Amino acid sequence: MLPPALTNDKDVDELLSRPTPGALETLAQLDGDVLVLGVGGKMGPTLARMIRRGWDELGRKHKVVGVARFSNPAVEAQLQDVGVVPLRCDLLDRNAVQQLPDAPYIIFMAGQKFGTSTGPEFTWAMNTLVPAYVAEKFKHSRIVVFSTGCVYPFTPVLQGGSREEDTLSPPGDYANSCVGRERIFTYFSKQHSTPITLLRLNYAIDLRYGVLLDVAKQVWAGEPVDVSMGHVNVIWQGDANAQAIQCLSHAASPPFVLNITGPEIVSVRALAHRFGQLLEREPKITGTEGPTAWLNNASRAHQLFGYPTVSLEQMMVWVAEWVKQGGRILSKPTHFEARDGNF
């Protein structure tokens, strides 16, 4: 049963890390520890906690190890509190990566996006060198790699979104470095027969960050909502976490590729007007919708895992209440409206 509203960080994190039946089914089949590399980002803590909660529910004693630099020590403490083993490592240090403990299952979440326009070399290092170090170290493991729908070019909105077999030719350094990440993992997968899933995610939704929050904040503050990038895909972060776990059982060599997002192509203008109703504000719109957008067709994932457990309307209701009550917000705007690929 989903709550009508989420009023604090504890409730949000509990729901984001609640194992789904599909996640539990996959976890029941795993025999060994899971390393979550890059656990310190927006999604990592709740994904690692979902694995821990799932194994606790199943009575399994395997370890979940969360690897990161932990520039924010609070994240390290929070993971420890929920039974995840934090392990400090700079993944750009090849020797340090080689010293990481072996594990049969790896979820790779490390990467760099924002700041690319001013320091593209660091983004390329994070998104291509680190994958090489990790793929070399864990060549005998089963790996799920977080990628992004930004590896695709913009596609016509009426086309229904990019499919997994489409050509990758995106704009900008960030998106091209993400193509590089996929190519590096694919190379090592073929070299060593490493089973890998490349998970192309479009816009996970938390109440403290995400496309829905970006639009809701603008409507609430009376700021104009730019609809130049007129359409997006979104998915509840808890559903994305669960599907990422399930992707462990689909890893293959060459890599299995899967788009992960919600079933709708969502109009940004419609989002603004719906948030206007929920927040009792008149939305201000700027720009004109382009005929193309960064969109994923996730029908393959829906066939494998079913539809997400949290609907778009439910997410919007939760986000609107969160904004009205002044809930904590991460200073991590998505910049989904950028059409030049610069972040």
Secondary structure as GFF3:
##gff-version 3
##sequence-region A 1 343
A	DSSP	alpha_helix	9	16	.	.	.	ID=ss1
A	DSSP	alpha_helix	21	29	.	.	.	ID=ss2
A	DSSP	beta_strand	34	37	.	.	.	ID=ss3
A	DSSP	alpha_helix	44	58	.	.	.	ID=ss4
A	DSSP	beta_strand	64	68	.	.	.	ID=ss5
A	DSSP	alpha_helix	73	81	.	.	.	ID=ss6
A	DSSP	beta_strand	85	88	.	.	.	ID=ss7
A	DSSP	alpha_helix	94	98	.	.	.	ID=ss8
A	DSSP	beta_strand	105	108	.	.	.	ID=ss9
A	DSSP	alpha_helix	120	124	.	.	.	ID=ss10
A	DSSP	pi_helix	125	129	.	.	.	ID=ss11
A	DSSP	alpha_helix	130	137	.	.	.	ID=ss12
A	DSSP	beta_strand	142	148	.	.	.	ID=ss13
A	DSSP	three_ten_helix	149	151	.	.	.	ID=ss14
A	DSSP	beta_strand	155	156	.	.	.	ID=ss15
A	DSSP	three_ten_helix	157	159	.	.	.	ID=ss16
A	DSSP	alpha_helix	173	192	.	.	.	ID=ss17
A	DSSP	beta_strand	196	201	.	.	.	ID=ss18
A	DSSP	beta_strand	204	205	.	.	.	ID=ss19
A	DSSP	alpha_helix	211	221	.	.	.	ID=ss20
A	DSSP	beta_strand	224	226	.	.	.	ID=ss21
A	DSSP	beta_strand	231	232	.	.	.	ID=ss22
A	DSSP	beta_strand	235	236	.	.	.	ID=ss23
A	DSSP	alpha_helix	237	246	.	.	.	ID=ss24
A	DSSP	three_ten_helix	247	250	.	.	.	ID=ss25
A	DSSP	beta_strand	256	260	.	.	.	ID=ss26
A	DSSP	beta_strand	266	267	.	.	.	ID=ss27
A	DSSP	alpha_helix	268	279	.	.	.	ID=ss28
A	DSSP	beta_strand	284	286	.	.	.	ID=ss29
A	DSSP	beta_strand	292	293	.	.	.	ID=ss30
A	DSSP	alpha_helix	299	305	.	.	.	ID=ss31
A	DSSP	alpha_helix	312	324	.	.	.	ID=ss32
###
